[in-house]
Amino acid sequence: MQKNIQPFWLLTGLFIVIYFLVIFLHFSSDIKPKEFFIQEDKTPIDTLIEGRDSFVANSCQVTSHKMSWKSYGGISGKEFRAIFKICKEDFINARTNRKIVGLKKVEGRNLRSIDYNHLITHDKPFLKKTVQLFKNIAKKHQLNYKETADMVVSCIQQIDYVLVHNKTCEYYLKQCQSGRLENNSFDCKWHLGLSPYRPENGNQRNPCIEEIEPYGVQSPAEFLFNLKGDCDTRTSFLFLILKNMGYDIVILNSDIHSHSILGININAGPFATNFYYNHSNNIKYYVWESTSTGFPVGVYPKAFKSSEWYIALI
C-alpha cells in the first residue's frame, strides 16, 4: 500500500523545483551569444589571433603589440593571447582628428562633456580588425555573451595606467609642488608619487603622456597605437569595441571624482551590486572599472552613488 503524500509536502516539493528552475534560467539566459560571432572576415581564426592577419605587406607601416592576459569570473585562470596591430597612418589620422574634438551638452544636466562620439565615429574603420580579433578569440574559446565582455575588458584592465594631460607633465608636477593644485587630488598624488600611487620598479615618477590637446584624452586608435591611457581614453576605446560587438554600453563620467567608467546592460550575476539606473530608458547599467585589474562588472572600488555620475555617451 502506497504511503499518502500530505498536501503540504507536495506543495513544498513543487516550490523547490520551481525555485531551482528559475535560478537556472536566470543564470543561463546569456549562454547563447548574440550575432557578433558571425564572421565579417574570411581570414582564418588562428591566423587573426596570432596576428598574421590581412594587413597587406608593405601597404602601411604597422605597429604591433603582443599581449597575453587572464580574465576572471566564470573563466578564471583561462589565458588569452593576441597580437594587436594598427597602421601608423591611421594613428596620425586619428591624432589630427582628436585635436579638433569639442565639448557637448550632457542631456538633462547643466554640464558639458568631451564629445567622445566624435573620436569613436572617426576611428571606427581603423579598429575594424581589432573588433574582429576579439570576436574570433571569443569564438575560439567558446565564450558566452558575458564571458566575452569579461575577456575584452580584462584585456584593457591589465595595461599599465598612464596619466594623460593636455599640457606638459612637468607643468602639472610644478603646479603640485607649488601648491597651486591640491596635493590631495589624484593628479598630484600621481605626480608626487604619494600613497597609494608610489612609483614601481624604482622609477622616479609615475608615467604620464603630455600635450594631448585639447582635453587630455587619446582617441581609440591612438590608444591602440601606444597603449597609453587613463580613464576616459580606455572607456572610449572599450565603448567602440563593445558597441560594435553588440553590447548595450555607456560611458559614465563624474566631475566630482574626475573619473570615467563603463556602464553595461548585461546579466552581471549575483555579486554585481553597483549600477547606474538610466531613467530615460529604464535600463540598469552595471558599472565597470577599466583602469585596474581585478574588478569584474558591477564591482566598484569605492562607494558608488549614481547621483555623482552622468552618462557622457550612450
N, C-alpha and C positions, 0 to 999 in steps of 0.2 A: 504494500500500500504506500503510495507516494505521500511524502510529508507536505502539508499545505504551506504555501508561502504567504506570509502575512502581507497585507497591502502596504504597510509601512516600509518593509524591506524591499518590496518590489519597486516602489517609488524611489527609494534611496539608490538602488542599483541603477535605475534608469537615469537619475540625475547625474550620477558619477560618469556613466557612459557619455551622456551629452556634454558634460563639462570637459572631458578629455578630448572629445571630438572638436569642440570649439577651440581649445588650445592648439590642437594640431593644425586646424585650418588657419588660425591666426598666424602662426609662425612659419607656415609653409606657403603662405599666399604669395610670396615673392620668389618662389623657387623657379618659376618659368620666367626667363628674361624677356624683355621687350625685343623689338625688332632690330636692336642695334647689332645683333650678331649676323645680320645679312651682309654678305660680302659686297663692298663697294669697289674692291680692288682684286684683280685676278692674281696678284703676286702670292705665291705660297706662304702659308702662315709662318713656318720656321724661318723662311728667308727674311720676312719682315722683322721677326723677333730678334734675329741675330744681327740685323742691321744692314744686310746686303739687299737693300730694298731697290725700288725702281728709280732712285736718283740716277740719272744718266751720267756716266763717267765724263768728266770734263765739262758738263753743262753748267756747273756752278761750283764755287768754292764751298765745300761742305764742312761744317763744324759738327763734331760728333761727341757724344757723352755716353760712355759705357756705364750702366748703373745696375746695381742689384739691391733688392730690399725685401723686407718681410712685412706682411700685413698682420692683422690682429683679429680678434673676434672668432668667428667660425672657421677661419682659415689660418689660425695662429700657427706659426712655425713653417708655413709654406713660403718658399723663397722664389722671387721673380727676378728675371734678368732681361735687359733690353738695351739696345743702342739707339739713342735718340739723335736725330740729325736735323739740321736746318741749313739752308743756303745763306751764305754771308750777305748776298744781295737782298734777300728777304729781310734780314736783320736791319740792314741800312735803310731799307724802305720803311720798315716799322718804326725805326728811330726817328726818321724825318716826320712821319705822321704823328708820332707821340708829342712832338714839340708844339703842335698846334691844337692839342686837346684843350677843351674848355670845361666850364662848370655848367651844371644843370640844376634846376629847382627840384627838390625832393617832394614827391607827391604827399600832400597832407601835412607837411612840416614847413616851418619858416626857416628852411635850411637850403644850402646849395652844396652839391657833391660833385666830385670829379665825374666827367662823362665817360664812364668805363665802357659803355656801349660803342663809343667812337673808336676806342682801341681794339675791342674784341671783334667788331664787324670788319674792320680793316685787316686784321691779322688772321681771320678765319681761313682763307685759302692757304696761308703759309703753314698751318698746323693740321692740314687735312691728313697727312701721313701719320702724324702723332696720334690723332684720334683713332685712325685705323690700327695703329700699333697696339694701343690699349685694348681695342676690341678683340684683336687677334690673341693677345695674352689671355684675355678672359675666356675666349673660345678654347684655346689650347688646354687651359687648366680647368675647364668645365665649371666656371664660376657662375653663381646665380646673380640676380639683379643687385642685391645688397652687397654680396661679396665683391662684385666688380667695382662698385663705388668705393669700398674699403681699399681695394688694390690700388686704385688711381690716387686717392687722397693720401694714403700711407707712403706712396712713392714721393710725393711732394713734401710731405712732413719730414722725411729723413734728409732732405737737402739742407745744408748749413744755412742758418739765418744770416742775412746781410742787410744792414740798415740802408735805406735808400733816401738820399737827400737831394733837394733842388739846388743847394749851394755846396761849397766845399766842406769836407769832413772837418778840416782844420777850423773853419769858421764856427761850426757848431761846438767843437771842443773848446774854443776860446770863449764862446758865449757861456758855456757851463762853468768854466774855470773862473770867469769874472763875476759870476752870479747873475748875469742878465737872464739866464734860463734857470729855472728851479732845479736844484740838484736832485730833488726827489722825483723829477719827471723821468719817464722811461728813456728819452733821448740822452739825458745827462748820465743816468746810471750806466747806459751802454757805452758812451764815450769815455767816461771816467773809470770804467771797469769796477763799478760798485756792485756789491752783492744784490741780487744773485747772478749778476752778469759779469763775473770776473773772467778775463781772457783765458782761453785754454792753451795748452801746449807751450807755455812760456811766452806767449805773444805779448807785446807791449800794449796793444789796443785791440778792441773788437773790430771786426770788419765793417767797412762802410763803402758804399758806392756813391759817388758825388756828381753834382751838376746834372742831375736828371730832371731837366726843366719840362714843364713849368711847376709841377706839383709833387715831385718826388715819387713817382710811380712808373715802373717799367711796363711796357706793353707785353702781352703774352709771347710774341715772337722774340722780343729782347730777352725775356726770362729764359726761354728755351735755348737761346744762343749762349748765355753766360752763366745760367743757373744762380744768379744773384738776385735776391729779392726779400722784401719784408712782407708785411701782412697783405696789403691790397694788391701788390704785384702778384702774389700767389693766388689770392681769391679771383683775380681777373683771369689768370691762366686756367685755374680749375673750372671756373664758370664756363669758359669757352669749351673745354674738353667735355665736361659732364653734360652740358646743354646739348652738345652735338652727339651725345651717346643716348639721348632720350630721357634725361632726368629733369625733374622739376626743381630748379635750383635758383637761389637768390644770393646776392651779396648783401651782408648786414654790416653796417658801419656804426661806430659810436664816437661822437666827438668828445664825450666825457672820458672815455678810455683811450682815445686816439688809436683805435684798433679797427680791423676789418676781419670778418669771419664769413664762413659759408652758412647758408641755411638750405636744407634739403627736405623735400616732401617724400618720405620713404617710411616703410615699416622698420623702425630703428631698433626694435627689441625692448625687453623689459628693463634694461639698465640705462636707457636713454631718458633722462629727466629734464633736460634743458631744451627749450624750444621757443620760437618766436611765432606768435599767432597773428596771421595777417587777416585783419577784419574785412578787407576789401574783397577777398575771395574765400574767406572762411577756411583757410588752409593752415595747418600746423607745420612749420618748418623747423626741423631739428638742427641745432647749431653744430658747427664743425670747425674746430681749431686746426689751422693748417701750418702754423709756424713751429710746431714742436711735435716730437714723436710721442706715441703712447696715448693719444686722445681719440677714442672712437667717436662715432657720431652720437650727438646728444649728451656728451660729457664735456663740460666746460671747466677750465682750471680754477675759476673764481665763481662767486655767487653771480648768477645771471638774472638780470632784470630786463624784461622786454622794453620797459619804458625808457631805458638808456640807449636803445638801439633803433635804427631805422633801415628800411630797405633802400639801398643805393642802386640796385639793379635787379630787375625781375624778368 
